[in-house]
Amino acid sequence: GAVVSQHPSWVICKSGTSVKIECRSLDFQATTMFWYRQFPKQSLMLMATSNEGSKATYEQGVEKDKFLINHASLTLSTLTVTSAHPEDSSFYICSARGTSGRVEQYFGPGTRLTVT
Amino acid sequence: AQSVSQHNHHVILSEAASLELGCNYSYGGTVNLFWYVQYPGQHLQLLLKYFSGDPLVKGIKGFEAEFIKSKFSFNLRKPSVQWSDTAEYFCAVNSVDTGTASKLTFGTGTRLQVTL
């Protein structure tokens, strides 16, 4: 149980275009989903927290207009990187927390974004 | 703000050797503590967690961790490692009393390489 998927697993896009990454909880309902960014050989940095049906809460230094997050249902959250630039190239990971009030987060496999 | 330190960045052990990975956090309040493991090419998986009670917690695959409040530490241990334990290990902390909706702060990770 507690499986989280991400799509796509990797994507290459040209500078200036937008890319959408999906995060789905497959076998549970997720009231809260988290989006992280991981640079090579570094830790996961939380970008934003999204709750179903409400606006995402962004961490300090994360541009909300550049990283659009939508959590339209209890099983789906999307991250759209708008007007991507090469410095946005990274590994993006989502996680989900269930509705039971438990604290644990379940992580997706990540999406490798390369902006050329 | 809370922070997490993992002092061992890369550890190389022979099979059957004992393992201890350090994790220290900086936060004076009540915390939940986690160890996650990321096997090559796979997503983050929860290894074990501490919420309250017995400070010695046991997780999957023979791992255990001890919470020492006075030292702000949550070190991960395994008496005898196997080649299949080769992975990246992340310590994470969630502060309970800041109302931060289960936000996790991750350490930088420790790469464990087990040789045959």
Interface residues (C-beta under 8 A of the other chain):
Chain A: V4 T32 F34 K41 Q42 S43 L44 M45 L46 T49 N51 T57 I93 S95 R97 V103 E104 Q105 Y106 F107 G108 P109 G110
Chain B: N32 F34 Y36 Q42 H43 L44 Q45 L46 K49 F51 F90 N94 A101 S102 K103 L104 T105 F106 G107 T108 G109
